[in-house]
Amino acid sequence: MGVPAAHAAIGATTAEFVGLVAASLPAGAEVVTACGDFTSVTYPFLARGDLRVVDVPLGRIADAIGPRTAAVALSLVQSIDGAIADLDAIVDAARAHEALTVVDLTQAAGWLPVDASRLDVTVTSAYKWLCAPRGTAFLTAGEEARDRLRPVHANWYAGEDVWGSVYGHDVCLAHDTRRFDTSPAWLCWVGAVPALEAFADELAGPDPDAIRRHDVGLADALRTRLDMAPAGTAIVSLPDPDGSKADRLAAAGIRAAGRGECVRLGFHVWNDMEDVAAALAALI
């Protein structure tokens, strides 16, 4: 992600980390969000009840950021259809108004190269494209951003000296972003290690964009065969209000997700053109 380990914290879920950001904002703060975004990104702000949450189409996020905006929160890649936000425009607008950028990378990390150092806060559930067990998540925050966040989940594992933080009232949290750690579910992280090592090695290799080209190439190949325009994302979302497409895919032994009256197929490193052909045969 382009940031040092000192800028990262571990947790279990996206909502846990987004909730930390939401709890850190002052009452009345304006938060710009994307219409139809995954609710783990929006609910923590809405649940506060004393924030002004602005809901705008993904393509208009940058235009909606203004002098009153305290934070902008969105998924870089939308869960429902794979749409990719214009991160350059959003970052520029947020910086112009000193708004905090909070970006969910759950549907991006692992196939879409991202420089998290450009963003104030990122949150990532690693059980998607990073292929780790569910219950593993990351937050990244640089020095300036982490000073604006409250460690609302303060616990022994976030201590500067972990085993020196297990008893008593002397609060000494880690000086870096690890102050936002939560105690890990050990077995989840044992399972995460080989998956994360594999992707770290691949993405740090001579061609870190190779995974993106592979995944997007397969997704766009399916779109082309379905008379759809290429979209440059690894996710293919098709209207499926009655669930019939999902049923046909399942009958053909193809796993796909039903989301928002659509069926969604996500292509990754283990897929190939045979999978594209199989999905096409099931769909037509």
N, C-alpha and C positions, 0 to 999 in steps of 0.2 A: 504493500500500500504506500510505500515511499516515506514512511515515518519510522523513527527509532522505537524500540520496544518500550522506552520510557514514556512514550506518548500513548500507550495502549493499556486498557483495562479489560478484565474478563468478567463475564457474567453468564446468565442463562438464556435471556430472551431480549428481543428488540424492544419490547414495550418497557421492560425494566430500565433500560438506558434512556429511552425517550422520556420516560416518566421522571428520571433524574433531571433532565433538562427542563421539563415543564415545571417541576417543583422549584427550580432556581430562578424563574422569571418573576418580576414584580407584578402585583395585582394591576389589572388594566392593560398589560402589555399586549401589543398586537402581534399575532403569529400568522404568517401567510402559509397556506397549505394547498395541496393539489386536489381537485375534485376527484373523487373515486379512488383515492390512495388507500393503501392497506391501513386498516384501523389501528394497528399497533403504532403507527406513526401519527395518527390524528387524535385518537381517543385520550391519550394522556393530557393533551392540551385542553380538549373539550371538557374532560371530567373535572378540571379545576373549577370551572364555573365563573371565574373572575378574570378570564383572559378574553381578548377580542380575537377570535379565530376567523380568518378570512379564507374562504374556499373559492379557488379560481381554477380554470382549466390549466393543465400542465404547461401548454405552450404560452401561457400568459403570466407565469409566475414572476418572471423578471420585471414585467411592467407593473405588477401589483405591489412591489416592494417600494416603500416610501419613507418619509421622515418619521412616521409613527411606528414603523416596523421594528420590533425587538428581535424577532427570529423568523427564519423561513425554514420550514421542515417538509421534506418530501423524500420519496424513494427515487433514486437515480434511474432505476429501471422499474417501471410499473408492473406490479404482480399480475394484474388482470389481463394485460395485452402486450407486455414487453416494450411499451413505448419508452424512449430514452429522453430524459430531460436535457434541455440546453444548459449544461452546467456552466459554460463560460459566461453566458449572459446573466445567469442567476448569481454567480460569484461576483461579477462586476457590480451588479445592482446592489447586492448586499454590502459590499465594501463601501460603496458610495454613501450608504446610509448607516454604516456601522451596525448592521443587523447580523445576528449570529446565524451561521449556516449549519443546519442539522440535516444530514443526508444519510438515508438508509441505503446500505449497499448490499442487502441480502440477496437481491436478484441480479447483482452485478459482479460481486467479488468471486473470482474463480474463472470468469470468461471474459470480462470486460476490464482491461487495464485501467486503474484509477489511481491518481496521485492524491492521497488523502491529506497531504500537507497543504493543499490549497483550501481545505475546508476546516471550519472551526471544530465541528464534531461529526464523526461518522459512527454509525451503529451497524453491526452486521451479525445476523444469525448465520452460523457456519454450516447449518445442516442442508443448505440448498446446494449451490454450485461448488462450494468448497468440500462437499461430501463428508462432512464430519457428523457425528451423532447429534441428534436433537438435544438441546440443553447446553449448547456451547455458543457463546456470543461474544462479540468484541465491541468496545468503544475506543475511538481515538480522539484525543484532544490535545492541542498544543498548549504551551505555557500560558498564553493569554486567555485562551478559551477556558482552560481548566480553573483559572482563578475566578471565573464567572459562574462556576457550577458549585452547588452545595452537595457535599457527600452524604446524601440522605440515607444511604444504605451502609453507613459506617459500621465496620465490623472488624473482628480480629485479623482477618486475612488481608485487610487493607492497611495494616499497620506498617510503619517504617521497619520495625523488627517484628516479623510476623509472630514468632513464638514468644516474644516479649509483650505481646498485645492481647493475650488471652484472658487476663484478669485485671480487675481494678478500674480506677477512674482517671488514670493519666492518659489522656488522648494524645497519641503521637502517630498520626496517619502518614502514609508515605508522602514524600515530597513531590513525587511525580504523579502521572495519571493513574498509577496503580492505587492511589487513594480511593478510587471508585470501584476497585475489585469487590466482587462478592465471593464468598466461600464456594469453591467449585464442587460440583457433583463429580467425584473423582473418576468413576468409570467412563463417564461421557468424555472426559478429557484424555483418558488413556486411549480411547478409540479415535479421538480427533488427531492425535499426534501423527500417525502415518499418513493420513489424508492431507493434513496441512503441510507436512514435509514434501509430499509429492508435488503439490501445487506450488509451493515456494521454490522448489528446484526448477520446475518447468517455467514459471513466470520470471525467474531470475536468469534464465538461460539466454542463449544468443538471439532468440527471437521470441520475446515475451508476448507478441501479438498473435502468435501461431494459434493459440486456443480460440481466440476470438474469431479469426478467419475460418477455422474449421467449423465451429458451432454455428456461426452466422451463415456460412456457406450452405450448410445442410438446411437450415431454416428457410433461407431464401430459395433454395432449390424446390422445397415443398410448395412455397408460395407461388413460384413461377408455374409449377405444374397444376396449381389450383386457380390459375389466371388471376393471381394477386400480385401487386407490385412488391418488389423487394423492400425490406424495412430496416435492414442493418442491425437486427436484434436476434438473439438466440431463441426467442419465444414466438411461437405461432399461435394466435388466438382466433378461433372460428366461432361465429354465432351458432348456438345450440340450445335454443329455448326449451325444446322438448326432450333434450338429452339423447336424441337418437344417434348423433355422431359419436358421443362418448360410448354408447352401447356397442356400436359397430367396431370401434377401436378396441374395446375390451374383449369382444368376441374374437378378434383377430390376435389377441394376446399382447396388445399394445397398451402400456400404461400412460394415461393422460389425466389431467386434472379438470374437473368441472368448476368453473369460477364465473360468477356474475352472468349466468345464462350463456356462457361460452364454454367451449372445450379448449384447453390450452396444452400445447405440446412444447416441451423444452428440450433442445438438442445440446449434447455435451460430448466430451472426449471419446466416450465409448460408442457413440453412434456413428453410422456410416450411411452410404447411399442405399444400402439394402433396407435400412430402417425408413428412409424417405419413401422408397417404393412400396414398402409394406403399409405405411400410413396412407399413402395415396390410394392403394387398392382398397383399403377399408373404407375410405371416405367417399369414393366415387362408385 
